[in-house]
Amino acid sequence: MVSMGDVRRWSPDALEEAYRGLRRQEECLVEAGDGFGTDAKVADWTGSAADAADGTRTALLDRMETIVAGVAGARRGVADAADAVTALLTAVAEADALGSRYYFRISEDGLVIDTAFVTAGATPQASAERDQVKAELEDRVRELLRRAGDIDRDLADVLRKAAHGQIGTDGATTVAAAAQAGEGHGALSAVEPPANGTVAQNAAWWRSLSSKEKWLITEFRPEWVGNLDGIPATDRNQANRRRLLNEMSSLSSERSRLQAVLDNPNSNASEYQRAFTRSLEIDKKFEALDTINKTLERPDRQLLLLDVSGDNARAAVASGNVDTAKNVVTFTGGFGSTVSGDLDEYDEKMNDVRQDSERMSERYGDSGKTAAITWMGYDAPQSLDVGSDDKAQKGGQQLARFLDGIDASRPGNEPHMVAVGHSYGSTTTGLALREASGVDDAIFLGSPGIGTHNLGDLKVPEGHAFLVENKNDPVADLGRFGGDPTTIEGMRHLSTSEVVTADGRKLEQSTGHSSINEYLRPGTTSQYNVAAQVAGVPDRAVEGKTVGLGDDWRNSGLPTR
């Protein structure tokens, strides 16, 4: 079994040197073999001796083809291993660096050892933060050792086959063709992502792959990484755009087969009904895919999630580059939201937030770029189920992994993360923040409750949870899920009233419950405040508490139940 000590002693340079030696041998064998195939044949020589000589020549050529296939296979295996080991050692160095920052050391046998109390002058970070980092390091180590074992086994298998003449020639009739066939058989296999892996394991797996391996996976196994939290957004986008085309092609073919059943006068009633029902389902999926496709036609978009396997499509689209942005905001919609019905407008409004935040950062902050994500990765309630938090609970778990995945995909370069939830989506966001640990600011718009009445339950820094409540928004006073957030101790309140900012900008009041038409409408105080928090310039935000009808009733002293 491969240990961390073994991995640290692996040398890509030694593999590169072996590759060059095998390459030289392969070239010599190809040149000698092809010459032997023609020069060893004597013109006008016939008879039994000539036949025997020709048979010997053919046998020698066959043997040379087997040998050169083995050399070419070994050369390819060693080259792939050199690339893989280089990427693996980079990932190991990143894990060591993270451990060192938090006073941990990864031992030769893969244990994560706390060195804070034996390091002179050490000033450890908060206990909860260190516990989280230790768990992440342990996840990384497990994945890196899994990857190392895969490289070791793959290369050993190729070399064993080469040594025993078991690298196939695929029926080659020349030594050069045998070398080409052998090279194909010597490629190392692509290791699959960890089964049910944590975001840290997913991220470690991806970072341990060579550039060539990553390209091959996104091109030919896009389903492995498109929805895998912990993978960089650029790679997820590339994989999901390919998956989008594949989904549309597959559904189009199925639709044609179903139409043939519907057009066939000999189809029985049961066949016709099944085909008709499935056709309606496919039409619904196409409607969602068309909306996604239309949204992606806008510049600077990344497709971070794509799932049309269920009754309702799921998607996440970013405006801006999530991998490089200084600020990343993730918006979650609420009751009644669907990909086909809302993604287009949500994306447009979040792009407005992105542009406004970048302008504010340019003027008042550090000029950091923003990426704005519309996350529709859960089944938002569509009817009476809005009274239950079941879908918010499930969605919160999914959103938490998504948010943690962004952090994990950017080690050492974690962005300023903001989570924004509207209506039922604020409940989903609140529940997600009980688990997700990388969010710096949380903004709840028109919230019927965030799943708790204690901000200490959320993994958000103290003083960084904000409530935005419009005038005449009845949902914001329901307090259905954990009580009315207006009354939560420590919750900060952002204004939605008509105001003039310190720099003379006149902002409009927003009213009612709609996120698209009100809370995120450009030119409103509400949208301005969201953009200010996203830009990391909270001093530009306008604080102020909106008193709704529910608040008036509660403050009146009259019974609320």
C-alpha positions, 0 to 999 in steps of 0.5 A, a space after each residue: 500500500 502506498 504511503 505519503 512517505 512513498 509519494 513524497 519520494 516519487 520523482 517525475 524527473 526519473 520517470 521523464 528520464 525513463 521515458 526518453 530512454 524508452 523513446 530512443 529504443 522504440 525509434 531504433 526498433 521501428 527503424 530496424 524492423 521496417 528495414 528488416 521487413 524489406 532488406 531481408 527479402 532476397 529477390 528471385 530466390 525460390 524453393 524450400 530454403 527460400 520459403 524457410 527463410 521467409 517463414 523465419 523472417 516473418 516470425 522475427 518480424 512478429 516478435 519484433 512487433 510484439 517487442 516494440 508494442 511493449 516498449 511503446 506501451 511502457 513508454 506511454 505508461 511512463 509518460 502518463 505516470 510522469 504527468 500524473 505524479 507531477 500533478 499529485 505532488 502539486 496537490 500534496 504540496 498544497 495540502 502540506 501548505 494548508 496544514 502548515 498555515 494552521 499548525 498541522 503536519 501530514 506524517 509519512 503514514 498520512 496522519 494529520 498531526 497537531 503541532 500548535 503546542 510544540 511550535 515556538 511562537 505559534 498563535 493557532 486560529 480559532 478551535 472551530 476553524 482548526 477542527 474544520 481544516 483538520 477534517 479537510 486535510 484528512 479528506 484530502 489525504 485519503 483522496 491523494 493516497 487513493 489516487 497514488 495507489 491508482 497510479 502505482 497499480 496502473 503503471 505496474 500493470 502496464 510494465 508487467 504486460 510489456 515485460 511478458 509480451 502481453 501488450 497487443 499489436 491489434 493485428 499490425 503488419 508493420 513494426 511502426 503500426 505495432 508501436 502505434 497500437 502498443 502506445 494506445 494500450 499503455 495509457 493509464 486509466 482515468 480514476 473515477 471521482 471518489 464515491 460519495 466524496 466530500 467536497 474536499 475529497 472531490 477537490 483533491 481528486 481533481 487537483 491530483 489529475 494531470 491537465 491531459 486527464 482533466 481534458 479527457 474527463 471533461 470531453 468524454 466523461 462530463 457526467 463525472 464532473 459537471 455537478 460535482 461540488 469542489 470542482 473549479 467552475 471553468 471545468 464544470 462549465 465545460 463539462 455541463 455545456 457538453 452535457 447540455 448538448 448530449 441531453 438535447 440530442 438524447 431527448 430529441 431522439 427519444 421524442 422522435 421514437 415516441 412521435 412514431 408511436 403516436 403517429 402509428 394508427 396500429 398503436 394500442 391505447 396503452 402504448 399511445 398513453 405511455 408515449 403521450 405522457 412521456 412526450 409531455 415530460 420531454 416537452 417540459 424538459 426541453 422548455 427548461 433546456 431551451 431556457 438554459 441555452 438562451 441564458 448561456 448565450 449571454 456573455 461570461 456565463 458559466 453552467 455550474 449545475 445541470 440536472 433534468 432527471 427529475 420532474 423539475 429541472 435544476 440548474 445553476 448559472 453564473 455571470 462572471 468567472 467564479 474561479 477568479 472573482 474576488 466576490 462571489 454571490 449566490 442567489 436562491 429563489 423561493 416559492 414557485 420558482 422554476 428553471 423554465 419560468 425564472 432562470 432567465 430573469 433571475 440571471 438578468 437581475 443577478 447580472 445587474 447586481 454583479 455590474 453594480 457591485 463591480 462599479 462600487 468596488 471600483 469606486 470605493 473598494 479594492 476594484 475586485 471583480 464579482 461573479 453572481 450565481 443563480 442557484 436553482 439546484 433544489 425543488 422549490 415548492 410549487 403549491 401547498 407544500 410551501 407551508 412545510 420546510 421539507 424542501 428547504 431542508 433538502 435544498 439547504 443540504 444541497 446548497 451547503 455542499 455547493 457553497 462549500 464546493 466553491 471554497 474547496 475549488 479555490 484553495 488559498 484563494 478563497 473569495 468573499 462569499 455572499 449568500 442571498 435568499 428570497 422568500 422560501 429561498 431565504 429559509 433554504 439559505 438559512 438552513 444551508 448556512 447551518 452547515 456551509 462554513 465559507 460564507 462571509 455575509 448572508 442576506 435574507 430578502 422578504 423572509 418567512 423565517 431562516 429556520 432558526 431564531 438564533 444567529 449562533 446556529 449559522 456559520 456566518 461571522 457575527 454581525 454579517 447576517 442582514 435582513 431586507 424587508 419591503 413595505 407591504 410584504 406580508 410574507 416577511 412577517 409570517 415567521 413560519 420557519 423559526 419565527 419572524 427574523 425581524 426580531 432575531 437578536 444580532 440581525 442587521 437591517 438594511 433599508 428599502 425606503 427611498 433614500 439619497 446616498 452619501 454620494 448623492 444618488 437617489 434610490 427608489 423604495 421597493 414594495 411588495 414581495 417579488 424578488 424580480 420586480 422589487 427586491 432586486 430591481 435596479 435603482 432601488 435601495 434594496 438592490 443597492 444594499 445587496 450590491 454594496 454587501 457583495 462588493 465588500 463595501 458595507 459602509 456604503 450600505 444604508 441601514 434601516 428597519 422596515 416595520 410591516 403589518 405583522 410587526 405593528 401587530 406584535 408591537 401593539 401588545 395584542 395576542 399573536 395566536 
